[in-house]
Amino acid sequence: MMKKRIIVASGALITACLGVGGAYAYYQDSVTVQNHISTGDVNIGIQEYQRINGEEAVYDTTENRIVLPSEEISKIPRITNYAQPCYIRAKVTHSTDPAVSDFDTEANMETGSEKETYALTDNDISGISEQWIRKGEYYYYTEPLEYGESVDLFSGVTIPAEWTEASSGASLALTVTAEAIQAANFTPDFQSESPWGDEEIELCVHEQNNAITEVSREYQSMSVVYEGAARNLVAVPEDFFSNLGTAMPGDTISDTFTISNTTETAAEFFFRTETPGGISEEELDLLRQFQLTITQDGQTVYSGDLEAASLNSKISLGTYQPGESGSLRFTLSLPPELKNAYAQRETFVNWIFSVQGEEPIPETDGPALDQLAAPKTGLENPKVAVPLLLSLIAGCGILITKRKEEKGRHEMEK
């Protein structure tokens, strides 16, 4: 009777262990998305044109032209925006060289009079549109100039009728300078005598050829999906910042991506960041300038700079049931006080998503040891390993018991 009880108890232990531990195997996978972000620039240029016989041509600045009083000169300063939308202002300065002819010099010496000086006024400049307003020493254009757009400051200059023969031999130089300020996060006050306030105007940082490159973008939906029977984690697109474009100081740009579980079992998603190897100090500096906020269902997952050192350890994004989806929103912002030194910079950061899920192990009448092993190399399967160990222990117990009984039987026979 003792023999039977021991064997039955041991057999029950094996059955119980297999029933508890052989149901699921754990699966893990991860995917890395490298996100690129860049800053924009304010970049304008001036080119002068003139009309000759009704045709427009580039103004010849090397030509010394002889003009007469009341004559109108075709002169068209054209300002073009080569970068981000901006507001522009322009200043017109002129100078006259009081050099005179020999005739005038002799006349002045005889009379003892001094050479007169002449100056242009706004009335001598023609073709200024209503979009320009004069405030102080500047003309302000009241509409933002979009990427690739151009605007003319004026179309001509008239030599004053008062410039009589006494001004013969004098030369006139007319200079136009233009300045720009980003339209993003800035609103001029055109009712003020200083529409741009005390904003500091810096030199532009841009390519020297002033080339306009047309950029065409189509919005790409972003997702992280734990897919079906293959149990792979897939992220689309390869760059989660591809929809954002360039950022200007003071910009706040946002986008959303979805998380989905299309497998037949629950799965927990995780997120962390990583600074790519080989990143330069300038790129790392720009990462620190960008402020990143990630929210999920109205709750903040992370708030800090884009370098996100505190996110180097993964955080849970929650457990998703079969067929369940959710969304996360991320927002990037740049400080408004950034200087032109940060213009046209680019940086990048790795976002790493991982998942841990379960897969049921098919039930069989007599599972062999190799059938109970994890089906994927490198994947954890703790619930299978435990029952195997306990089964082996129980089997050893049965073998030891049999040997003891046989030994006792032999001794009784002797």
Order of alpha helices (4+ residues) and beta strands (2+ residues): alpha-beta-beta-beta-beta-beta-beta-alpha-beta-beta-beta-beta-beta-beta-beta-beta-beta-beta-beta-alpha-beta-beta-beta-beta-beta-alpha-alpha
